[in-house]
Amino acid sequence: MLLPQLDDGITLLDVEGGRGVPILQSLVLDHLLLHDGPAFWVDANGHATTTTLAQIAPSQRLLNRIHVARGFTAYQHYGAVCDLPTAVNKSIQMSTTDARAAGRGTPGRDADTSPHTPALIVAPVVDTQYRADDTLGETHAKTLQARTLARLATYADGYDIPVLVTRNERNEFTESVATVADHHLECEQTRMGPRVVGENFETLVYPVDDGAYYQTTFAYWRQLLAARATQVGVEPTTPGPSTPTPEGVGTGVTADGETVAATADPLLDAWTATGTGGR
């Protein structure tokens, strides 16, 4: 196991020297490979970019389980976090309706064990919109960020799931993010590849078939997730490094077994109806 397990509660991922999009997305995809249910992603600063997600993901099915809301201001970001339970309930209702239509199980059991209950909540750079919003004073910005973090902690406890967050930088403003976190992961770039360290995890080796070491972060995450997919019985369908990728996105297999080309935005936008998200 070369990726850390995400435990219930808030996990803060700090990435040295950059945005850390590949490692963030790899942790999300790895968690979805090991757990049923969707991920609900409250995005900021384009961390839910499909360019890397569709290329790293070993199967299109994983992308179909990621629901995204995007906050372009502090109030939009906070609103998306507040509206997350509504999006979750809608997902559960749709799952129950589909199960009834297919004649599977009883409504009560489907509602309790639906694979559409959350597996993970993701909130990258959870501080950035509150620091960048010129309409907020410093005190109001800290208050609004604190309310966002409190809600995320409530969701982690209420759904008994991991909530994965990152921060734009380490400073006094983001100390509250570290304070609310139950777990802390740090990723640093080394000459042999990315190294992740946590309370009970440390990346020590980066093996590949020919005995060499990966120097390219992107290739490393793609290979790692393909191996995980095979381990859990998911047939990898994303083109390998030597296969041209149509329009820089990818191809995959739907839940019905149909081979399709990934669209420019294969993620499900869960909060469009609320007006707080958008593509």
C-alpha positions as CSV (number, residue, x, y, z in Angstrom):
1,M,0.0,0.0,0.0
2,L,1.8,3.1,-1.2
3,L,-1.0,5.6,-0.6
4,P,-2.3,6.4,3.0
5,Q,-5.7,5.3,4.1
6,L,-8.1,8.1,4.8
7,D,-9.7,7.7,8.2
8,D,-13.0,9.1,9.4
9,G,-12.7,12.8,10.4
10,I,-11.0,15.7,8.8
11,T,-7.6,15.0,7.2
12,L,-5.4,18.0,6.3
13,L,-3.1,17.3,3.4
14,D,-0.1,19.8,3.1
15,V,1.9,19.6,-0.1
16,E,5.3,21.1,-0.3
17,G,6.1,23.4,-3.1
18,G,2.9,23.5,-5.2
19,R,-0.8,23.0,-5.5
20,G,-0.5,19.2,-5.2
21,V,-3.4,18.4,-7.5
22,P,-2.2,14.9,-8.6
23,I,-1.7,13.7,-5.0
24,L,-5.0,15.1,-3.9
25,Q,-6.9,13.5,-6.8
26,S,-5.0,10.2,-6.3
27,L,-6.0,10.0,-2.7
28,V,-9.7,10.7,-3.7
29,L,-9.6,8.0,-6.5
30,D,-7.8,5.5,-4.3
31,H,-10.5,5.9,-1.6
32,L,-13.3,5.5,-4.1
33,L,-11.7,2.3,-5.3
34,L,-11.8,0.9,-1.8
35,H,-15.2,2.2,-0.7
36,D,-18.7,2.3,-2.1
37,G,-20.6,5.6,-2.6
38,P,-19.8,8.9,-4.2
39,A,-17.4,11.7,-3.3
40,F,-18.8,15.2,-2.8
41,W,-16.2,17.8,-3.8
42,V,-16.5,21.5,-2.9
43,D,-13.9,23.0,-5.3
44,A,-11.9,26.1,-5.3
45,N,-9.1,27.3,-7.6
46,G,-9.7,24.5,-10.2
47,H,-8.5,21.5,-8.1
48,A,-11.3,19.4,-9.6
49,T,-9.7,19.7,-13.1
50,T,-10.7,16.9,-15.4
51,T,-7.5,17.1,-17.4
52,T,-5.6,15.2,-14.7
53,L,-8.6,13.4,-13.1
54,A,-9.6,11.7,-16.3
55,Q,-6.1,10.7,-17.1
56,I,-5.1,9.4,-13.7
57,A,-8.4,7.5,-13.0
58,P,-8.1,3.8,-13.9
59,S,-11.8,3.7,-14.7
60,Q,-14.5,6.1,-16.0
61,R,-16.8,4.7,-13.4
62,L,-14.9,6.5,-10.6
63,L,-15.4,9.8,-12.3
64,N,-19.1,9.2,-12.4
65,R,-19.1,9.0,-8.6
66,I,-17.6,12.4,-8.1
67,H,-20.1,15.3,-7.5
68,V,-18.7,18.8,-7.7
69,A,-19.8,22.2,-6.6
70,R,-17.6,25.2,-7.3
71,G,-17.4,28.4,-5.1
72,F,-15.9,31.4,-6.9
73,T,-16.3,33.7,-3.9
74,A,-16.3,33.2,-0.2
75,Y,-20.1,33.3,0.1
76,Q,-20.5,30.9,-2.8
77,H,-18.0,28.5,-1.2
78,Y,-19.7,28.7,2.2
79,G,-23.1,28.3,0.5
80,A,-22.0,25.1,-1.3
81,V,-20.8,23.7,2.0
82,C,-24.1,24.5,3.6
83,D,-26.1,23.0,0.7
84,L,-24.1,19.7,0.7
85,P,-26.6,17.7,2.8
86,T,-29.3,18.6,0.3
87,A,-27.2,17.3,-2.5
88,V,-26.5,14.1,-0.5
89,N,-30.2,13.6,0.2
90,K,-31.0,14.1,-3.5
91,S,-28.4,11.4,-4.4
92,I,-29.9,9.0,-1.8
93,Q,-33.4,9.6,-3.2
94,M,-32.3,9.0,-6.7
95,S,-30.6,5.8,-5.7
96,T,-33.7,4.5,-3.9
97,T,-35.9,5.4,-6.9
98,D,-33.6,3.5,-9.2
99,A,-33.6,0.5,-6.8
100,R,-37.3,0.4,-6.7
101,A,-37.6,0.6,-10.5
102,A,-35.2,-2.3,-10.8
103,G,-37.1,-4.3,-8.1
104,R,-34.1,-4.6,-5.8
105,G,-34.6,-4.9,-2.1
106,T,-36.9,-2.9,0.1
107,P,-37.1,0.9,0.3
108,G,-36.0,1.0,3.9
109,R,-33.0,-1.2,3.4
110,D,-31.9,0.7,0.2
111,A,-32.2,4.0,2.0
112,D,-30.0,2.7,4.9
113,T,-27.3,1.0,2.8
114,S,-27.4,3.0,-0.4
115,P,-24.1,3.2,-2.2
116,H,-25.0,6.8,-2.9
117,T,-24.5,7.9,0.7
118,P,-21.1,9.7,0.9
119,A,-17.9,7.9,0.9
120,L,-15.8,11.1,1.1
121,I,-16.0,14.9,1.2
122,V,-13.3,16.9,-0.5
123,A,-12.6,20.6,0.1
124,P,-9.2,21.7,-1.4
125,V,-7.6,25.0,-0.5
126,V,-10.4,25.5,2.0
127,D,-9.0,28.9,3.0
128,T,-8.4,30.6,-0.3
129,Q,-11.7,32.2,-1.1
130,Y,-12.0,33.7,2.4
131,R,-8.5,35.3,2.2
132,A,-9.0,36.5,-1.4
133,D,-12.5,38.1,-1.1
134,D,-12.0,41.9,-1.1
135,T,-15.6,42.4,0.2
136,L,-14.8,40.7,3.5
137,G,-12.9,42.3,6.4
138,E,-10.3,40.1,8.2
139,T,-12.6,39.4,11.1
140,H,-15.6,38.5,8.9
141,A,-13.3,36.3,6.7
142,K,-12.0,34.4,9.7
143,T,-15.6,33.9,11.0
144,L,-16.9,32.6,7.7
145,Q,-14.0,30.3,7.3
146,A,-14.6,29.0,10.9
147,R,-18.2,28.3,10.1
148,T,-17.2,26.4,7.0
149,L,-14.7,24.3,9.0
150,A,-17.3,23.6,11.7
151,R,-19.8,22.4,9.1
152,L,-17.2,20.1,7.5
153,A,-16.4,18.7,10.9
154,T,-20.2,18.1,11.5
155,Y,-20.5,16.2,8.2
156,A,-17.4,14.0,9.0
157,D,-19.0,13.1,12.3
158,G,-22.6,12.8,11.1
159,Y,-21.8,10.6,8.0
160,D,-18.9,8.8,9.7
161,I,-16.6,9.5,6.7
162,P,-13.3,11.2,5.9
163,V,-13.2,14.8,4.9
164,L,-10.1,15.7,2.9
165,V,-8.9,19.3,3.0
166,T,-5.9,21.3,1.9
167,R,-4.8,24.8,2.5
168,N,-3.2,27.4,0.2
169,E,-0.4,28.1,2.5
170,R,0.7,27.8,6.2
171,N,0.2,31.0,8.1
172,E,-1.8,32.5,11.0
173,F,-5.0,32.6,8.9
174,T,-4.9,28.9,8.2
175,E,-3.9,27.7,11.7
176,S,-7.6,27.0,12.3
177,V,-7.6,24.5,9.5
178,A,-4.8,22.6,11.2
179,T,-6.5,22.9,14.6
180,V,-9.8,21.4,13.4
181,A,-8.0,18.5,11.5
182,D,-8.1,15.0,13.1
183,H,-5.3,13.7,10.9
184,H,-2.4,15.4,9.1
185,L,-0.6,14.2,6.0
186,E,2.5,15.9,4.5
187,C,3.7,15.4,1.0
188,E,7.2,16.5,-0.1
189,Q,8.9,16.1,-3.5
190,T,12.1,14.1,-3.4
191,R,14.5,13.1,-6.1
192,M,12.8,9.7,-6.3
193,G,9.3,10.9,-6.3
194,P,6.6,12.2,-3.9
195,R,6.9,11.1,-0.3
196,V,3.8,11.1,1.9
197,V,4.1,11.1,5.7
198,G,1.3,10.8,8.3
199,E,0.8,9.6,11.8
200,N,0.8,5.9,10.8
201,F,2.1,6.1,7.2
202,E,5.3,6.9,5.4
203,T,6.2,6.4,1.7
204,L,9.6,4.6,1.6
205,V,9.9,3.0,-1.8
206,Y,8.7,3.7,-5.4
207,P,9.1,0.3,-7.1
208,V,8.4,-0.3,-10.8
209,D,8.6,-3.4,-13.0
210,D,12.2,-2.8,-14.3
211,G,13.5,-2.0,-10.8
212,A,13.9,1.7,-11.6
213,Y,12.2,4.6,-9.8
214,Y,9.6,7.0,-11.1
215,Q,10.8,10.6,-11.5
216,T,7.5,11.8,-13.0
217,T,4.7,12.4,-10.5
218,F,1.9,12.1,-13.0
219,A,3.1,8.6,-14.2
220,Y,3.6,7.5,-10.7
221,W,0.0,8.2,-9.6
222,R,-1.4,6.7,-12.7
223,Q,0.5,3.5,-12.3
224,L,-0.3,3.3,-8.6
225,L,-4.0,3.7,-9.2
226,A,-4.1,1.1,-12.0
227,A,-2.4,-1.4,-9.7
228,R,-5.0,-0.6,-6.9
229,A,-7.9,-1.0,-9.4
230,T,-6.6,-4.5,-10.4
231,Q,-6.2,-5.4,-6.8
232,V,-9.9,-4.6,-6.0
233,G,-11.2,-6.2,-9.2
234,V,-11.8,-3.1,-11.3
235,E,-10.6,-3.5,-14.8
236,P,-8.4,-0.5,-15.7
237,T,-9.8,1.2,-18.8
238,T,-7.9,4.5,-19.0
239,P,-5.3,4.5,-21.8
240,G,-1.7,3.7,-20.7
241,P,1.2,6.2,-21.1
242,S,2.0,5.0,-24.6
243,T,-1.7,5.3,-25.8
244,P,-2.7,8.6,-27.4
245,T,-5.5,10.2,-25.3
246,P,-8.3,11.7,-27.4
247,E,-8.5,15.5,-26.8
248,G,-6.3,15.1,-23.7
249,V,-9.0,13.6,-21.6
250,G,-9.5,9.8,-21.8
251,T,-11.9,6.9,-22.4
252,G,-13.7,4.6,-20.1
253,V,-16.5,2.1,-19.6
254,T,-19.9,3.1,-18.2
255,A,-21.7,1.1,-15.5
256,D,-23.6,-0.6,-18.3
257,G,-20.4,-1.8,-19.9
258,E,-20.4,0.7,-22.8
259,T,-17.1,2.1,-23.9
260,V,-17.2,5.9,-24.2
261,A,-14.9,8.8,-24.7
262,A,-14.7,11.0,-21.6
263,T,-16.2,14.4,-22.0
264,A,-14.4,17.6,-21.3
265,D,-16.2,17.6,-17.9
266,P,-17.1,14.0,-16.9
267,L,-17.8,14.9,-13.3
268,L,-21.3,15.2,-11.9
269,D,-22.2,18.7,-10.8
270,A,-24.3,18.1,-7.7
271,W,-25.1,21.7,-6.7
272,T,-26.2,23.3,-10.0
273,A,-29.8,23.7,-8.9
274,T,-28.9,25.6,-5.8
275,G,-27.1,28.4,-7.7
276,T,-23.9,28.1,-5.6
277,G,-22.0,25.9,-8.0
278,G,-21.3,25.9,-11.7
279,R,-19.3,24.4,-14.4
